[in-house]
Amino acid sequence: MERKPLRELVDEGVLLTSRALAAGWPRRSLTRALRAQGWIRLYAGAWAEPGSTPTLATRLRAVQLVRPRLVASHGSAAALWRIETLGSGAGATLEFIDPGRTVHGNETGVRVHRMLLERAEVVEGLQGVRFTSARRTLTDLRRAGPRDDAIVAVDSALGYRKVDGARRPPLTDMASVEATLKARSRGTARARTWLLLCDPRAGSPAETIARLRLHDAGLHPESQAEIITPAGRRVRLDFLFREAGLAVEIEGYAYHGTRDSHRQDIARFNQVLQCPEVRSLLRFTAEDVFHRPSFMIEQIRTALFTSAK
């Protein structure tokens, strides 16, 4: 029997060992060819072509082709929905739900949650990958924790966000999130408490984490406070300690993309400082929020103390 070249057996970026064997490749010859040609192992029995860069969808599909029961969930589903999480990244562990609860143990780079899953909570997307609905994904993330990760995900899903260069509309609303959570009985008490800390108006994970660090420090400014500049422009501040006249702004990683945006930003802050509600302004980077939160809190406390004199 003439053997087909392995590349001709690839289906949307995935070569299944079982398909190659069915096409006439002896197991030993197949193993030698895969190693010699530099095929990329995606999962037990699933490979990507040499030199390729498998996408998240390709990696998830590879697992599902071998284990059709599995549904992408938690952080993996969040990435497909473009919901921002603290644990997202190219090397993040692939997560799945096994609704039949028959899969035991996890393979390296893959985590399987043995949980019930309703058919209505599953959608199909790119490359035929099956993953949990946005609301079910958020429920799973909130129940799994930790707190900061869960709240970042909820804030992201509730608002407009620019993720991976694409603008994404809100995926759900607070009422729907609460309703989905109430339908679950296990592990929801803690999740309901966390839900009180969410703010759909937050513009980035850095803003969400800054708000949580302030909350944990006993500082409770107005979040996403709106003021009117002398030029009549409506401006939304990340945080405003109104009584102290202190505004706090968080600058994301993508801050100042061009000279023009830099110029506009300087004009905006100058206008903010001319508003009667703002007597002082502190600006922090995402690096400050994520890696030096104590520095941020100290600076804010000092400014509040100075304004109280």
Backbone as a ProteinNet text record, in pm:
[ID]
protein_1_A
[PRIMARY]
MERKPLRELVDEGVLLTSRALAAGWPRRSLTRALRAQGWIRLYAGAWAEPGSTPTLATRLRAVQLVRPRLVASHGSAAALWRIETLGSGAGATLEFIDPGRTVHGNETGVRVHRMLLERAEVVEGLQGVRFTSARRTLTDLRRAGPRDDAIVAVDSALGYRKVDGARRPPLTDMASVEATLKARSRGTARARTWLLLCDPRAGSPAETIARLRLHDAGLHPESQAEIITPAGRRVRLDFLFREAGLAVEIEGYAYHGTRDSHRQDIARFNQVLQCPEVRSLLRFTAEDVFHRPSFMIEQIRTALFTSAK
[TERTIARY]
84.9	0	88.2	64.1	144.9	106.8	209.1	184	174.4	72.9	59.8	162	216.3	303.5	227.2	297.4	231.4	161	220.1	159.7	22.6	1.5	-128.3	-235.9	-195.6	-289.8	-327.8	-270.2	-298.5	-438.4	-513.4	-648.8	-654	-661.6	-665.5	-556.8	-435.1	-319.4	-285.9	-364.7	-343.2	-327.3	-222.1	-203.8	-229.6	-324.8	-353.1	-272.6	-210.6	-137.1	-229.3	-351.9	-447.8	-476.9	-480.4	-508.1	-390.1	-268.6	-150.2	-142.1	-173.4	-171.7	-275.7	-394.6	-500.5	-463.2	-373.8	-330.6	-214.6	-177.2	-75.3	61.7	78	208.1	226	331.8	361.8	401.1	367.6	389.4	536.6	628.4	770.1	818.9	777.5	817.5	758.7	636	570.3	644.7	679.3	751.2	883.9	957.7	1087.1	1068.6	965.4	941.7	904.4	819.6	778	897.3	984.7	1102.2	1202.2	1225.7	1325.7	1284.4	1157.1	1108	1076.2	1081	1060.2	915.8	825.7	684.9	670.7	572.2	552.6	441.3	473.1	373.5	277.8	150.4	48.6	-16.6	-34.9	-101.2	-72.8	-97	-73	-154	-84.6	-154.1	-190.1	-141.7	-174.1	-49.8	-27.3	96.1	67.2	158.2	152.5	271.2	256.9	360	491.6	603	734.6	740.7	795.9	813	690	578.7	455.2	451.3	363.1	338.9	193.1	163.5	23.8	-47.4	-166.8	-248.4	-317	-377.4	-451.8	-562.6	-634.9	-744.2	-693.1	-575.8	-518.1	-481.9	-423.3	-383.4	-506.3	-611.7	-733.6	-799.9	-803.6	-867.1	-793.3	-661.6	-583.2	-626.1	-644.9	-687.8	-828.4	-916.8	-1055.7	-1068.7	-979.4	-983.5	-950.2	-860.1	-822.5	-924.8	-976.5	-1075.4	-1199.3	-1289.3	-1405.3	-1498.3	-1495.1	-1583.8	-1546.6	-1421.1	-1371.6	-1419.6	-1450.8	-1495.5	-1399.4	-1340.8	-1247.8	-1318.8	-1250.9	-1316.4	-1217.9	-1267.2	-1186.2	-1096.4	-964.1	-875.7	-868.5	-879.6	-874.4	-997.3	-1114.4	-1237	-1232.8	-1178.3	-1167.3	-1083.9	-974.2	-888.7	-963	-1043.9	-1121	-1225.5	-1282	-1379.6	-1312.6	-1180.1	-1102.7	-1136.5	-1156.1	-1171.5	-1032.8	-992.1	-858.6	-850.5	-741.6	-715	-569.3	-537.4	-399.3	-311.3	-372.6	-294.6	-285.3	-333.1	-331.6	-189.4	-164.5	-32.8	-15.6	85	105.8	131.6	198.2	231.6	134.5	19.7	-76.3	-128.3	-157.6	-212.4	-347.5	-369	-498.4	-596.4	-716.7	-814.9	-941.3	-995.2	-1114.5	-1206.7	-1334.2	-1431.3	-1465.7	-1468.5	-1515.6	-1654.1	-1759.8	-1895.4	-1933.6	-1867.8	-1896.3	-1820.7	-1723.4	-1641.7	-1576.7	-1525.1	-1460.5	-1309	-1257.1	-1113.4	-1048.2	-947.8	-877.8	-732.9	-684.7	-547.2	-531.5	-417	-387.4	-253.9	-248.2	-121.3	-50.8	79.9	156	96.5	69.4	14.3	-134.9	-201.5	-346.4	-409	-514.5	-587.8	-733.2	-785.3	-923.2	-1004.3	-1114.3	-1205.6	-1322.3	-1346.9	-1457.9	-1581.6	-1664.3	-1778.9	-1898.1	-2018.1	-2138	-2141.4	-2198.3	-2204	-2328.5	-2412	-2533.9	-2502	-2580.1	-2557.2	-2567.2	-2657.3	-2675.3	-2555.3	-2467.1	-2349.6	-2227.5	-2246.7	-2136.3	-2160.2	-2057.9	-2065.4	-1952.4	-1962.2	-1857.6	-1802	-1670.3	-1607.9	-1507.2	-1400.1	-1296.6	-1241.8	-1228.8	-1174.6	-1258.6	-1384.8	-1471.8	-1444.4	-1368.6	-1338.1	-1463.3	-1495.6	-1610.1	-1561.4	-1628.3	-1587.5	-1709.3	-1690.4	-1802	-1848.8	-1977.3	-2034.7	-1967	-1982.9	-1917.9	-1962.3	-2092.1	-2142.2	-2093.2	-2093.1	-2044.1	-1894.5	-1820.9	-1677.4	-1650.6	-1725	-1707.1	-1742.9	-1848.8	-1888.5	-1777.3	-1720.1	-1612	-1489.5	-1455.5	-1339.1	-1361	-1483.2	-1511.3	-1509.2	-1559.9	-1561.7	-1421	-1336.8	-1202.5	-1106.6	-1126	-1035.2	-896.2	-796.5	-807.5	-885.2	-907.7	-995.1	-954.8	-829.1	-786.4	-809.7	-775.7	-795.2	-942.3	-1028.8	-1172	-1230.2	-1193.6	-1250.4	-1197.8	-1071.1	-1017.5	-1098.4	-1129.9	-1205.7	-1346.3	-1414	-1550.9	-1551.4	-1463	-1454.8	-1433.4	-1344.4	-1314.2	-1436.8	-1507.9	-1622.7	-1739.3	-1750.7	-1865.1	-1851.6	-1731.8	-1713	-1654.6	-1646.5	-1577.7	-1428.3	-1360.1	-1215.8	-1147.3	-1022.7	-939.3	-841.7	-859.5	-778.2	-711.7	-578.9	-502.9	-531.1	-543.3	-561.9	-703.4	-796.2	-935.8	-1026.8	-1119.4	-1215.1	-1327.8	-1353.4	-1453.3	-1564.4	-1691.1	-1802.8	-1824.2	-1907.4	-1939.5	-1997.6	-1962.5	-2007.7	-2131.1	-2157.2	-2271.1	-2296.4	-2389.5	-2415.1	-2418.7	-2417.5	-2408.4	-2526.9	-2646.5	-2765.7	-2753.7	-2704.2	-2688.3	-2580.4	-2474.2	-2367.3	-2420	-2496.6	-2553.5	-2651.1	-2732.7	-2831.1	-2762.6	-2656.9	-2584.2	-2518.7	-2466.8	-2402.1	-2502.7	-2621.6	-2723.6	-2769.6	-2755.7	-2797.2	-2701.9	-2586.4	-2488	-2494.1	-2480.9	-2492	-2358.2	-2259.2	-2131.9	-2028.4	-1962.3	-1854.1	-1898.2	-2026	-2076	-2075.4	-2071.4	-2074.6	-1957	-1837.7	-1718	-1727.3	-1776.6	-1787.9	-1883.8	-1992.5	-2086.7	-2021.4	-1937.7	-1865.1	-1772.5	-1703.3	-1613.3	-1689.5	-1811	-1889.8	-1916.8	-1924.6	-1947.7	-1830.2	-1714.3	-1594.5	-1573.9	-1661.3	-1646.2	-1695.6	-1639.6	-1679.7	-1671.9	-1784.8	-1783.5	-1724.3	-1704.1	-1649.4	-1497	-1432.4	-1286.2	-1237	-1126.4	-1079.4	-969	-911.2	-799.7	-776.9	-705.7	-670	-591.2	-505.8	-427.5	-518.6	-623.6	-718.1	-791.5	-829.1	-898.4	-809.3	-684.9	-593.7	-563.6	-550.8	-528.4	-645.7	-767.2	-886.1	-887.1	-848	-844.7	-735.9	-621.5	-514.7	-557.5	-627.5	-679.8	-782.4	-870.2	-972.5	-907.3	-808.1	-740.6	-667.4	-626.8	-556.6	-652.9	-783	-882.4	-907.9	-869.8	-891.3	-1003.7	-1102.3	-1221.4	-1258.3	-1181	-1212.6	-1329.4	-1380.8	-1478.9	-1405.6	-1462.8	-1401.9	-1467.9	-1385	-1434.2	-1522.5	-1472.8	-1547.6	-1545.8	-1660	-1669.7	-1666.8	-1586	-1580.5	-1583.6	-1612.8	-1617.9	-1501	-1418.5	-1303.9	-1350.4	-1264.8	-1300.5	-1336.8	-1284.5	-1315	-1447.3	-1516.2	-1644.2	-1634	-1515.4	-1496.1	-1525.8	-1601.9	-1630.6	-1514.1	-1457.7	-1341.1	-1372.4	-1330.4	-1348	-1212.7	-1205.6	-1083.8	-1089.1	-975.1	-972.2	-1019.2	-964.8	-1003.5	-1001.3	-1095.2	-1101.3	-1136.4	-1044.9	-1073.4	-1129.9	-1259.9	-1322.8	-1297.6	-1311.4	-1293	-1150.5	-1053.7	-913.7	-872.7	-958.1	-923.9	-811.1	-794.4	-684.7	-736.3	-682	-713.5	-598.2	-632	-530.3	-557.7	-457.1	-469.2	-370.7	-416.8	-333.8	-304.2	-176.8	-135.9	-105.2	-172.8	-154.6	-23.5	2.9	126.4	133.3	16.9	14.7	6.5	48.3	36.4	121.6	68	139.1	186.2	94.3	131.9	197.6	160.5	215.6	243.6	314.9	341.7	211.4	118.7	-8.8	-88.1	-90.8	-163.8	-95.6	37.5	111.1	74.3	67	33.2	-108.9	-202	-340.7	-351.6	-270.7	-275.8	-226.2	-118.8	-67	-172.5	-239.3	-344.7	-458.6	-491.1	-599.7	-565.2	-444.5	-407.5	-398.7	-353.9	-350.9	-492	-587.9	-726.9	-783.5	-749	-797.6	-753.5	-628.2	-574.9	-636.2	-707.1	-776.5	-919.2	-964	-1098.8	-1102.9	-1210.2	-1218.2	-1218.3	-1261.4	-1264.9	-1125.6	-1028	-894.9	-790.3	-728.4	-621.1	-483.6	-480.3	-353.2	-381.8	-280.3	-297.8	-176.6	-201.5	-95.2	-116.5	-7.2	-14.9	78.2	27.3	106.3	101.5	208.9	215.7	159	134.7	90	195.7	324.1	431.6	422.9	387.5	369.4	257.7	147.6	29.9	59.7	120.3	142	265.2	368.8	495.2	537.9	478.8	514.2	388.8	291.4	166.9	186.7	281.5	305	355.2	435.3	482.3	363.6	273.5	155	70.7	44.6	-37.1	30.5	161	234.7	224.7	239.7	230.6	90.8	-9.9	-147	-175.3	-131.1	-150.7	-82.1	39	112.7	39.3	-14.4	-87.7	-216.3	-283.2	-404.5	-372.2	-262.2	-220.6	-185.9	-115.7	-75.4	-198.5	-297.4	-417.5	-500.7	-485.6	-565	-507.2	-386.5	-323.5	-389.1
-120.5	0	125.1	213.5	335	432.4	482.9	574.5	718.1	789.6	931.6	1012.1	1120.1	1208.9	1261.1	1276.6	1317.5	1452.6	1543.5	1675.8	1669.3	1567.3	1553.5	1501.2	1455.8	1402.3	1504.3	1624.2	1730	1785.7	1801.5	1856.8	1982.2	2100.3	2229.8	2240.4	2208.9	2228.9	2113.2	2004.4	1892.5	1761.4	1687.3	1551.9	1454.4	1365.8	1262.6	1137.3	1083.4	958.5	849.4	845	742.7	754.1	875.7	894.6	846.9	873.2	828.5	676.2	613.9	468	409	471.2	424.2	442.5	539.3	566	476.4	383.7	286.3	304.3	401.5	420.3	319	237.1	149.4	234.7	189.6	271.7	311.2	216.9	249.6	350.1	329.9	424.5	562.7	565.7	692.5	767.1	697.4	760.9	817.4	740.4	788.8	911	908.8	1021.1	1147.9	1133.4	1250.1	1315.1	1232.9	1286.9	1346.6	1275.4	1320.4	1449.5	1463.7	1580.6	1699.8	1679.1	1790.8	1828.1	1731.4	1759.6	1800.8	1886.5	1944	1868.4	1809.8	1734.1	1829.2	1819.3	1902.8	1832.4	1702.7	1620.5	1475.8	1384.1	1243	1202	1172.9	1132.7	1246	1366.5	1482.8	1569	1610.2	1681.5	1801.8	1899.6	2015.1	2008.5	2069.6	2062.1	2125.8	2073.7	2131.3	2278.7	2359.7	2501.4	2586.7	2526.9	2604.3	2661.7	2758.7	2815.6	2790.6	2681.3	2645.7	2752.7	2790	2886	2815.7	2896	2838.2	2747.6	2793	2713.2	2579.3	2580.9	2456.7	2362	2414.2	2330.9	2271.3	2351.5	2301.8	2195.5	2222.5	2128.2	1994.8	1998.8	1875.6	1785.8	1846.6	1769	1714.4	1796.9	1753.8	1645.7	1645.1	1539.7	1404	1406.2	1281.7	1244.8	1347.7	1326.1	1411.2	1360.7	1439.6	1486.3	1422	1462.6	1599.5	1635.9	1754.5	1884.5	1982.4	2115.4	2217.9	2303.1	2405.7	2496.3	2528.9	2603.1	2694.1	2758.7	2841.2	2937.6	2936.7	3032	3015.3	2891.7	2869.2	2927.4	2906.3	2963.9	3116.3	3168.7	3314.6	3373.4	3307.3	3356.6	3355.6	3253.1	3247.7	3358.5	3393.8	3502.7	3640.4	3643.7	3767.8	3834.9	3752.4	3800.8	3805.1	3921.4	3934.5	3864.9	3794.7	3730.2	3753.1	3734.7	3754	3637.1	3520.6	3402	3371.3	3463.3	3436.4	3446.5	3375.7	3378.9	3259.7	3269	3164.4	3028.5	3028.7	2901.7	2859.2	2922.8	2891.7	2748.8	2686.5	2551.4	2548.7	2448.1	2430.6	2373.2	2431.9	2386.4	2336.5	2227.9	2166.1	2120.1	2104.9	2039.7	1905.2	1802.6	1671.3	1650.5	1681.2	1670.3	1527	1428.7	1289.6	1243.9	1328	1302	1164.1	1132.1	1002	1012.2	1133	1151.4	1172.2	1093.7	1105.1	1145.7	1236.6	1280.7	1386.1	1454.2	1559	1530.9	1561.8	1551.4	1685.8	1685.2	1809.3	1914.6	2032.6	2141.3	2135.8	2035.4	2020.5	1992.2	2065.6	2043	2012.6	1905.3	1864.4	1877.1	1954.9	1971.4	1874.5	1791.5	1696.1	1762.2	1821.2	1900.2	1875	1898.3	1892.5	2012.8	1994.2	2102.1	2083.2	2186.9	2180.7	2203.9	2142.8	2159.1	2305.7	2381.4	2523	2607.6	2552.8	2626.5	2601.4	2536.2	2504.1	2569.8	2634.5	2696.7	2639.5	2660.6	2614	2732.1	2737.7	2852.1	2813.2	2890.6	2874.4	2732.4	2674.1	2539.8	2431.8	2464.8	2365.6	2340	2427.2	2410.4	2436.4	2346	2361.5	2418.7	2524.7	2587.9	2641.8	2673.3	2716.3	2856.6	2881.6	3013	3118.2	3244	3351.9	3352.4	3337.8	3341.2	3221.4	3102.7	2985.5	2998.7	3054.6	3075.5	3165.3	3274.6	3365.7	3298.6	3220.1	3148.9	3054.6	2981.1	2887.9	2961.9	3074.6	3151.3	3208.7	3255.7	3312	3203.8	3087.7	2979.6	2924.3	2926.2	2869.8	2966	3098.2	3195.9	3187	3250.9	3338.9	3467.2	3543.7	3661	3757.6	3798.2	3899	3852.1	3726.6	3671	3674.7	3634.9	3628.1	3765.9	3864.4	3998.2	4065.8	4042.9	4096.1	4042.7	3913.4	3851.2	3908.2	3924.1	3976.9	4121.6	4203.9	4342.9	4348.9	4264.2	4263.6	4226.9	4123.1	4074.7	4172.2	4252	4341.6	4471.1	4502.2	4630.2	4616.8	4729.6	4734.1	4723.8	4641.8	4626.6	4611.2	4655.3	4631	4522.2	4403.7	4287.9	4233.9	4219.6	4170.3	4254.3	4385	4476.5	4487.3	4409.6	4412.7	4465	4553.7	4607.6	4507.5	4471.1	4370.3	4430.9	4412.7	4468.7	4389.4	4439.9	4363.3	4227.1	4126.3	3990.1	3951.8	4025	3996	4117.5	4107.1	4216.4	4160.2	4249.8	4208.3	4122.3	4155.9	4079	3935.3	3915.4	3780.9	3703.6	3773.4	3709	3661.3	3746.4	3710.2	3594.1	3595.1	3488.5	3354.5	3354.5	3230.6	3177.8	3268.9	3228.8	3168.6	3225.7	3175.5	3035	3001	2867.9	2759.5	2802.4	2707.1	2707.2	2592.3	2583.6	2569.2	2515.8	2486.8	2595.4	2642.5	2738.2	2876.5	2912.6	3041.5	3151.3	3117.5	3221.2	3316.2	3259.8	3341.9	3421.1	3357.3	3423.6	3541.6	3530.1	3641.7	3759.3	3730	3837.1	3909	3831.8	3892.9	3977.4	3936.2	4007.7	4151.7	4174.7	4309.3	4402	4344.2	4424.2	4453.8	4403.1	4422.7	4560.7	4611	4740.1	4731.6	4725.4	4712.2	4832.4	4943.1	5063	5061.7	4967.6	4960.8	4940.8	5005.6	5002.4	4904.6	4841.2	4749.7	4665.4	4552.5	4473.8	4555.4	4645.6	4727.1	4814.4	4871.1	4951.6	4865.8	4744.8	4655.2	4620.9	4584.1	4547.2	4667.9	4785.3	4906	4928.8	4910.5	4927.7	4827.5	4705.9	4602.9	4631.7	4681.2	4714.4	4830.1	4927.3	5038.3	4986.6	4900.6	4842.3	4768	4686.9	4609.2	4699.2	4817.4	4911.9	5001.4	4979.9	5060.6	5194.8	5208.5	5333.3	5311.4	5399.7	5377.7	5503.6	5534.9	5651.3	5621.4	5725.3	5704.5	5642.4	5539.7	5473.8	5524	5553.6	5602.9	5727.6	5821.1	5944.8	6038.7	6096.1	6187.9	6332.7	6414.7	6558.4	6632	6762.3	6845.6	6943.5	6944	7033.9	7175.8	7277.4	7415.2	7430.6	7341.8	7348.5	7279.5	7229.1	7164	7017.3	6960.9	6820.1	6730.9	6624.3	6527.6	6430.3	6418.8	6333.2	6232.9	6110.7	6007.3	5977.2	5996.3	5968	5825.6	5757.8	5622	5619.8	5712	5721	5866.6	5901.4	6037.3	6034.2	6085.9	6110.6	6252.8	6262.7	6392.6	6491.6	6446.4	6538.7	6593.1	6509.5	6551.8	6618.9	6610.5	6669.5	6595.7	6466.9	6388.9	6294	6308.4	6218.2	6120.4	5996.3	5892.3	5828.7	5825.7	5768.7	5654.1	5547.7	5431	5425.8	5418.9	5415.5	5271.8	5221.8	5083.7	5061.9	4933.6	4899.1	4964.2	4986.3	5039.2	5191.6	5254.1	5398.8	5473.3	5582.1	5670.8	5596	5558.7	5487.4	5577.6	5706.2	5798.1	5933.4	6019.1	6153.4	6231.1	6210.4	6281	6240.7	6109.9	6065.2	6115.7	6123.2	6177.2	6323.5	6397.9	6540.2	6558.3	6475.9	6483.8	6448.8	6352.6	6309.7	6419.4	6487.8	6598.6	6708.2	6740.6	6842.6	6799.3	6670.4	6618.9	6637.4	6598.7	6610.4	6757.1	6844.4	6986.6	7039.2	6994.2	7033.4	6979	6853.7	6792.2	6873.2	6917.5	6991.5	7130.7	7176.5	7304.9	7289.8	7165.5	7141.3	7167.6	7227.6	7257.1	7132.6	7017.7	6895.2	6836.1	6878.6	6818.2	6921.1	6896.3	6983.9	6919.3	6788.7	6719.5	6590.8	6544.2	6428.2	6337	6208.9	6108.6	6012.2	5976.6	5884.4	5766.3	5644.9	5524.5	5436.4	5363.1	5272.3	5135.9	5053.9	4917.5	4841.2	4870.7	4805.4	4839.7	4965	5004	4921.9	4909.8	4839.6	4692.7	4626.7	4482.6	4445	4528.5	4489.1	4576.4	4695.9	4782.2	4843.2	4761.5	4817.5	4892.7	4848.6	4918.4	5059.7	5078.4	5211.4	5299.4	5245	5320	5361	5266.5	5296.7	5401.9	5389.6	5486.3	5627.6	5637.8	5768.6	5829.2	5747	5795.6	5837.5	5758.6	5794.7	5926.9	5943.7	6067	6187.4	6172	6281.9	6312.8	6210.7	6233.4	6302.2	6262.4	6324.2	6470.5	6500.2	6637.5	6725.5	6670.4	6749.6	6777.2	6693	6709	6815	6858.8	6959.3	7094.9
0	0	0	-95.3	-104.8	5.7	72.2	183.9	134.3	182	149.3	229.1	171.3	248.7	370.4	479.9	603.9	589.5	514.3	500.5	432.5	349.8	284.5	379.5	495.4	594.2	700.9	688.4	786.7	764	872.8	866.4	952	886.1	954.4	1060.7	1018.7	1105.2	1196.7	1193.2	1286.3	1209.3	1243.4	1191.6	1305.7	1286.3	1385.6	1353.8	1456.5	1439	1384.3	1434.6	1391.9	1242.2	1189.6	1047.3	962.4	1011.4	938.1	936.5	1048.4	1055.4	960	955.7	866.5	720.9	693.6	555.6	513.4	600.8	561.5	621.3	711	774	887.2	883.3	996.1	1117	1235.4	1354.7	1371.9	1351.1	1370.5	1266.9	1142.9	1037.4	1062.4	1112	1140.9	1251.2	1356.2	1468	1420.6	1339.9	1288.9	1200.5	1114.1	1022.3	1098.8	1199	1277.6	1346	1401.9	1470.3	1372.5	1263.2	1166.3	1096.5	1069.1	996.2	1087.6	1217.1	1310.3	1334.2	1328.6	1358.3	1504.7	1531.8	1665.7	1738	1848.7	1923.9	1995.5	1966.4	2029.3	2147.1	2130.7	2231.9	2194.9	2285.4	2255.3	2133.1	2022.2	1900.2	1807.4	1833.3	1748.6	1729.9	1603.8	1568.8	1479.3	1483.5	1393.4	1298.9	1180.8	1077.9	1123.1	1074.1	1108	1068.9	1157.2	1129.1	1149.8	1185	1205.2	1346.3	1364.5	1497	1531.6	1600.2	1628.9	1709.6	1665.6	1738.7	1855.6	1942.3	2054.2	2002	1899.1	1844.1	1791.1	1727	1675.3	1788	1892.7	2007.6	2076.2	2090.4	2154.1	2066.4	1936.3	1844.7	1844.4	1854	1855.9	1971.5	2089.2	2205.4	2183.5	2128.5	2109.3	2002.4	1903.5	1803.1	1865.5	1964.8	2032.8	2139.2	2208.4	2315.2	2286.1	2202.6	2157	2268.8	2384.7	2494.3	2552.6	2541.8	2611.1	2546.9	2632.5	2590.2	2648.5	2565.5	2613.4	2713.4	2822.2	2930.5	3002.6	3108	3196.9	3117.7	3144.6	3078.6	2928.6	2879.8	2734.6	2666.3	2725.4	2669.8	2677.3	2787	2801.2	2688	2654.5	2545.5	2412.9	2388.4	2264	2258.6	2372.7	2379.9	2383	2389.6	2406.5	2539.9	2640.5	2777	2839.1	2887.5	2944.4	3081	3102.4	3230	3267	3393.3	3437.4	3395	3371.9	3339.5	3192.8	3106.2	2962.3	2908.9	2799.3	2736.7	2645	2558.7	2458.9	2523.3	2638.9	2701.7	2809.9	2817	2922.2	2908.1	3021.7	3021.9	2951.7	2868.7	2802.6	2904.3	2911.1	3008.5	2939.8	2993.7	2937.6	3049.4	3014.2	3100.6	3038.4	3121.3	3078.5	3139.1	3063.8	3119.6	3156.3	3093.7	3127.2	3250.1	3291.4	3410.4	3405.5	3287.3	3268.7	3255.5	3224.8	3206.1	3341.5	3372.3	3500.5	3475.1	3557.5	3543.8	3435.7	3438	3341.3	3274	3143.8	3072.7	3083.3	3066.6	3074.1	2980.4	3035.2	2955.2	2934.7	2991.2	2975.5	3111.7	3143.2	3267.9	3235.2	3292.8	3267.8	3396.8	3389.8	3502.6	3484.3	3581	3572.4	3631.9	3545	3588	3496.8	3549.7	3467.3	3374.1	3256.7	3158.3	3072.9	3070.8	2990.9	2843	2756	2611.6	2570.1	2633.9	2599.7	2640.1	2721.2	2767.4	2679.2	2565.9	2474.7	2339.5	2286	2153.6	2068.1	1937.2	1845.9	1769.5	1759.8	1695.3	1590.2	1581.5	1481	1480.1	1361	1340.1	1408.2	1437.9	1499.3	1645.7	1709.7	1852.1	1934.7	2024.8	2114.5	2247.1	2293.1	2418.2	2491.6	2618.5	2702.1	2664.4	2685	2657.4	2744.8	2707.2	2782.4	2928.1	2952.3	3090.1	3170.8	3108.5	3180	3206.5	3110.6	3129.2	3248.8	3258.7	3372	3503.9	3503.9	3625	3669.4	3576	3609.8	3663.2	3601.2	3646.2	3785.7	3812.6	3944.9	4051.9	4019.6	4117.4	4142.3	4039.1	4051.1	4121.4	4098.4	4156.7	4092.8	4154.3	4271.4	4241.4	4346.4	4336.5	4225.6	4222.9	4126.6	3983.7	3955.8	3821.8	3782	3876.1	3847.6	3819	3898.8	3883	3756.8	3723	3597.1	3479.4	3482.4	3372.6	3362.7	3475.5	3473.7	3424.6	3476.8	3431.3	3280.2	3230.5	3087.3	3005.2	3047	2969.5	2970.7	3075.1	3088.1	3008	2962.7	2894.3	2754.7	2684.7	2555.8	2583.1	2506.5	2522.7	2387.7	2381.8	2265.1	2303.4	2244.6	2279.6	2153.6	2159.1	2042.9	1918.9	1939.2	1826.9	1774.6	1830.6	1783.7	1893.5	1855.2	1951.9	1971.6	2095.7	2129	2214.4	2174.7	2251.6	2380.5	2472.1	2593.9	2557.3	2633.5	2606.2	2686.3	2792.8	2879.1	2967.3	3061.7	3154.9	3296.8	3393.6	3533	3575.1	3528.4	3565.2	3517.4	3396.3	3342.5	3417.4	3453.8	3530.1	3665.3	3731.7	3862.1	3848.4	3742.6	3723.3	3699.2	3619.1	3592	3718.6	3799.2	3924	4021.4	4028.9	4120.1	4083.2	3956.4	3911	3959.6	4010.4	4061.9	4213.9	4273.2	4418.8	4487.8	4417.2	4480.5	4451.6	4556.8	4540.9	4498.2	4523	4474	4579.9	4708.1	4813	4798.3	4782.2	4764.4	4634.1	4528.9	4398.9	4405.2	4482	4496.1	4566.8	4665.1	4734.9	4638.7	4555.1	4457.3	4357	4323.2	4223.9	4266.9	4397.5	4449.8	4421.5	4393.4	4368.1	4219.6	4133.5	3989.4	3946.7	3838.5	3782.5	3630.3	3561.4	3415.4	3342.8	3414.2	3350.3	3344.5	3412.9	3410.8	3268.4	3235.3	3097.3	3067.1	3170.8	3147.5	3272.2	3258.4	3376.6	3479.3	3432	3524.6	3611.3	3551.9	3630	3732.2	3691.5	3784.4	3902.5	3876.3	3984.6	4072.9	4014.4	4094.8	4189.5	4139.5	4223.1	4338.9	4311.1	4415.7	4518.5	4473.8	4568.7	4659.1	4600.9	4681.4	4781.9	4737	4825.6	4941.9	4911.3	5015.4	5114.2	5067.7	5155	5231.9	5215.9	5285.8	5221.3	5093.6	5020.7	4918.7	4922.4	4839.2	4760.5	4656	4571.5	4480	4413.8	4307.8	4189.1	4134	4019	3890.6	3789.4	3660.7	3679.1	3758.5	3788.1	3667.7	3635.4	3521.8	3568.9	3499.2	3527.4	3393.8	3399.4	3279	3282.9	3177.4	3173.3	3140.2	3163.3	3127.8	2979.6	2895.9	2751.7	2719.8	2821.6	2800.9	2763.1	2777.8	2742.7	2862.4	2837.7	2943.2	2953.7	3072.6	3094.7	3205.1	3184.6	3286.7	3350	3480	3554.9	3609.4	3609.8	3663	3808.3	3888.6	4029.7	4073.9	4161.1	4213.4	4361.6	4442.7	4583.3	4589.6	4576.2	4552.4	4665.7	4789.2	4902	4906.6	4873.7	4875.6	4745.1	4643.8	4514.4	4444.2	4475.8	4419.6	4311	4191.7	4080.8	4063.6	4028.9	4005.8	3870.7	3785.2	3651.4	3634.4	3568.6	3540.8	3391.9	3356.5	3217	3178.3	3074.5	3031.3	2958.4	2921.6	2851.4	2713.5	2652.5	2515.7	2514	2620.4	2635.9	2532.6	2477.8	2383.9	2259	2174.8	2053.3	1950.4	1945.8	1846.7	1912.7	1840.4	1891.3	1909	1813.4	1820.4	1944.4	1974.1	2092.7	2218.8	2215.7	2330.4	2351.6	2242.8	2250	2304.5	2255.8	2302.2	2450.2	2491.9	2631.2	2725.4	2684.9	2766.9	2778.7	2667.1	2669.2	2762.6	2759.5	2845.2	2992.2	3032.6	3172.9	3217.5	3127.4	3161.2	3185.4	3102.9	3119.8	3251.3	3282.6	3407.1	3527.8	3526.2	3640.6	3654	3550.8	3560.2	3612.4	3631.3	3682.7	3834.1	3883.6	4026.7	4115.5	4059.8	4140.6	4163.7	4081.3	4086.9	4127.3	4239.7	4285.7	4268.9	4256.7	4231.7	4154.5	4082.7	3996.2	4006.4	4027.6	4030.5	3913.8	3848	3735.6	3762.1	3739.5	3762.5	3637.9	3616.2	3502.5	3541.3	3439.6	3466.2	3544.7	3518.7	3594.1	3742.2	3773.8	3913.8	3978	3906.1	3960	3985.2	3887.5	3898.2	3980.6	3975.9	4037.6	4155.3	4167.8	4280.7	4342.8	4379.6	4434	4564.6	4647.1	4773.6	4748.5	4644	4606.4	4567	4486.9	4444.7	4565.9	4654.8	4773.1	4861.1	4877.3	4959.4	4901.6	4769	4704.4	4720.7	4709.5	4723.6	4867.3	4962.2	5104.3	5137.3	5085.3	5110	5052.3	4930.5	4867.7	4946.5	4995.3	5073.8	5206.5	5267.9	5394.6	5373.2	5262.9	5232.6	5207.7	5137.8	5107.3	5232.4	5333.6	5455.9	5548.1	5524.1	5611.8	5595.6
[MASK]
+++++++++++++++++++++++++++++++++++++++++++++++++++++++++++++++++++++++++++++++++++++++++++++++++++++++++++++++++++++++++++++++++++++++++++++++++++++++++++++++++++++++++++++++++++++++++++++++++++++++++++++++++++++++++++++++++++++++++++++++++++++++++++++++++++++++++++++++++++++++++++++++++++++++++++++++++++++

